[in-house]
Amino acid sequence: MPLLPLGVSLQSRWPLDDGAAALRAARHAEDLGFDHVAVGNRLLDSGFGLDTDPLVLLSAVAGATTRVRLLTSVLVAPHYPALLLANQAATLDVLSGGRLILGVGTGWNPDEFAAAGVPVRERGARTDDHLGAARALWARRPADFEGRFTTLRGANLGVPPVTPGGPPVWVGGSSDPALRRALRLGDGWYGMGADAAEVTDVRRRLGELAAEAGESSATAEGGRLTLASAQFLTPPGIPAETELPGRPLGGTAPTAASVADDLGQLAEAGLSAATLWLPIAAGHMDAAMEWIAAEVMPQLS
């Protein structure tokens, strides 16, 4: 069975009177051998989870860990002006020693767009603009960029990233525009609850869209891109605090064997990394991660 690196989301509702709880969980995930930790992006209260700015929280995680990669899962790119996005991501890339993975999406919540003063109808165009400008700033000093919302003339970013060309960008979404965005501006595709059939289909569609754009054969079927996905799991014996937002990994009554089998099928289909999103209370995070590390990970090698 192919090795499939596993990450874990830090999206539990951590107690507000213990701000270091999420950092302890990140250190524990690192000690247990997880590949990455992930933090989502919500501006308003979602009703479950720590609704923080992912770049701020992952900066604290960077200082509390040494190896584990740091994934925004996902950052809503239209909410961040291009220069701010480029500078904050480059700063975290430097502070973490190149451990940042910038997972991005266009967002969906109309209340958050209204509160942020960003027209929701522009979310796709702004995502393209902000990513394009950020990549120009990361790659060149000075940088020029002409976009619908951003214009740069001889701009030198305040801090150049330590990763050549900037942190890897994983683009979320399964629509054709999202896949084209991944091909143009990304280093990877990031799904939500994808099964093996969807991963196979995404690889096929990436190949077709690459061919339409005249890209090289190395891009066919996603060969140039990392394919990753969030996966939803409630470990056995641990109560769920909310309903899973997508397909349950390992079935509705998961066991270590069924979870490992599901992950193995995803790896065979071409998935390169999986982020486990656990809809459980913060007090159960250690036990859940320990079960995954002891019972599931050994079956993936």
URFEN-V101680 format. One record per backbone hydrogen bond with DSSP energy under -1.0 kcal/mol. CO is the residue of the C=O (numbers start at 1). NH is the residue of the N-H. E is the energy in kcal/mol with one decimal. If there is no record, write none. Layout:
BEGIN
co=CO nh=NH e=E
co=CO nh=NH e=E
END
This chain:
BEGIN
co=5 nh=274 e=-2.3
co=6 nh=35 e=-3.4
co=7 nh=276 e=-2.7
co=8 nh=38 e=-1.9
co=12 nh=14 e=-1.5
co=15 nh=18 e=-1.7
co=18 nh=21 e=-1.9
co=20 nh=24 e=-2.3
co=21 nh=25 e=-2.1
co=22 nh=26 e=-2.0
co=23 nh=27 e=-2.2
co=24 nh=28 e=-2.4
co=25 nh=29 e=-2.6
co=26 nh=30 e=-2.2
co=27 nh=31 e=-2.5
co=28 nh=32 e=-2.0
co=29 nh=34 e=-2.3
co=30 nh=33 e=-1.2
co=35 nh=69 e=-2.5
co=36 nh=8 e=-1.9
co=37 nh=71 e=-2.7
co=38 nh=10 e=-3.3
co=39 nh=73 e=-2.6
co=50 nh=52 e=-1.8
co=53 nh=57 e=-2.3
co=54 nh=58 e=-2.6
co=55 nh=59 e=-1.1
co=56 nh=60 e=-1.5
co=57 nh=61 e=-2.2
co=58 nh=62 e=-2.3
co=59 nh=63 e=-1.4
co=69 nh=37 e=-2.4
co=70 nh=101 e=-3.3
co=71 nh=39 e=-2.0
co=75 nh=77 e=-1.2
co=75 nh=105 e=-2.2
co=76 nh=79 e=-1.7
co=77 nh=80 e=-1.6
co=81 nh=85 e=-2.9
co=82 nh=86 e=-2.7
co=83 nh=87 e=-2.4
co=84 nh=88 e=-2.8
co=85 nh=89 e=-2.4
co=86 nh=90 e=-2.1
co=87 nh=91 e=-2.3
co=88 nh=92 e=-2.2
co=89 nh=93 e=-2.3
co=90 nh=94 e=-2.2
co=91 nh=95 e=-2.8
co=92 nh=96 e=-2.2
co=93 nh=98 e=-3.1
co=94 nh=97 e=-1.3
co=99 nh=70 e=-2.6
co=101 nh=72 e=-1.9
co=101 nh=103 e=-1.2
co=102 nh=170 e=-1.8
co=103 nh=75 e=-3.3
co=104 nh=172 e=-3.2
co=105 nh=77 e=-1.7
co=109 nh=113 e=-2.0
co=110 nh=114 e=-2.4
co=111 nh=115 e=-2.4
co=112 nh=116 e=-2.2
co=113 nh=118 e=-2.5
co=119 nh=122 e=-1.7
co=120 nh=123 e=-1.6
co=122 nh=126 e=-3.0
co=123 nh=127 e=-2.0
co=124 nh=128 e=-2.2
co=125 nh=129 e=-2.3
co=126 nh=130 e=-3.1
co=127 nh=131 e=-2.4
co=128 nh=132 e=-2.4
co=129 nh=133 e=-2.5
co=130 nh=134 e=-2.3
co=131 nh=135 e=-2.7
co=132 nh=136 e=-1.8
co=133 nh=137 e=-2.4
co=134 nh=138 e=-2.3
co=135 nh=139 e=-1.6
co=136 nh=140 e=-1.9
co=143 nh=155 e=-2.7
co=145 nh=152 e=-3.2
co=150 nh=147 e=-2.7
co=152 nh=145 e=-1.9
co=155 nh=143 e=-2.6
co=163 nh=166 e=-2.9
co=168 nh=102 e=-2.8
co=169 nh=187 e=-3.5
co=169 nh=188 e=-1.4
co=170 nh=104 e=-2.8
co=171 nh=190 e=-2.4
co=175 nh=179 e=-2.3
co=176 nh=180 e=-2.7
co=177 nh=181 e=-2.1
co=178 nh=182 e=-2.1
co=179 nh=183 e=-2.1
co=180 nh=184 e=-2.4
co=181 nh=185 e=-3.1
co=182 nh=186 e=-1.6
co=187 nh=226 e=-2.3
co=188 nh=171 e=-2.8
co=189 nh=228 e=-2.6
co=190 nh=173 e=-1.1
co=191 nh=230 e=-2.5
co=195 nh=199 e=-2.3
co=196 nh=200 e=-2.4
co=197 nh=201 e=-2.3
co=198 nh=202 e=-3.0
co=199 nh=203 e=-2.3
co=200 nh=204 e=-2.0
co=201 nh=205 e=-2.7
co=202 nh=206 e=-2.7
co=203 nh=207 e=-2.0
co=204 nh=208 e=-2.2
co=205 nh=209 e=-2.9
co=206 nh=210 e=-2.5
co=207 nh=211 e=-2.2
co=208 nh=212 e=-2.2
co=209 nh=213 e=-1.7
co=210 nh=215 e=-2.9
co=211 nh=214 e=-1.3
co=216 nh=219 e=-1.8
co=217 nh=220 e=-1.1
co=219 nh=222 e=-1.7
co=220 nh=223 e=-1.4
co=226 nh=189 e=-3.0
co=227 nh=272 e=-4.3
co=228 nh=191 e=-2.5
co=229 nh=275 e=-2.2
co=230 nh=193 e=-3.0
co=231 nh=277 e=-3.3
co=232 nh=249 e=-3.4
co=235 nh=238 e=-1.6
co=248 nh=251 e=-1.8
co=255 nh=259 e=-2.6
co=256 nh=260 e=-2.5
co=257 nh=261 e=-2.3
co=258 nh=262 e=-2.2
co=259 nh=263 e=-2.5
co=260 nh=264 e=-2.4
co=261 nh=265 e=-2.2
co=262 nh=266 e=-1.9
co=263 nh=267 e=-2.4
co=264 nh=268 e=-2.4
co=265 nh=269 e=-1.7
co=266 nh=271 e=-2.5
co=267 nh=270 e=-1.1
co=273 nh=229 e=-1.4
co=274 nh=7 e=-2.9
co=275 nh=231 e=-3.6
co=276 nh=9 e=-2.6
co=277 nh=233 e=-2.1
co=278 nh=280 e=-1.8
co=279 nh=241 e=-3.6
co=281 nh=284 e=-2.0
co=282 nh=285 e=-1.6
co=284 nh=288 e=-2.4
co=285 nh=289 e=-2.7
co=286 nh=290 e=-2.4
co=287 nh=291 e=-2.1
co=288 nh=292 e=-2.2
co=289 nh=293 e=-2.6
co=290 nh=294 e=-2.4
co=291 nh=295 e=-2.9
co=292 nh=296 e=-1.5
co=292 nh=297 e=-2.6
co=296 nh=299 e=-1.6
co=297 nh=300 e=-2.0
END
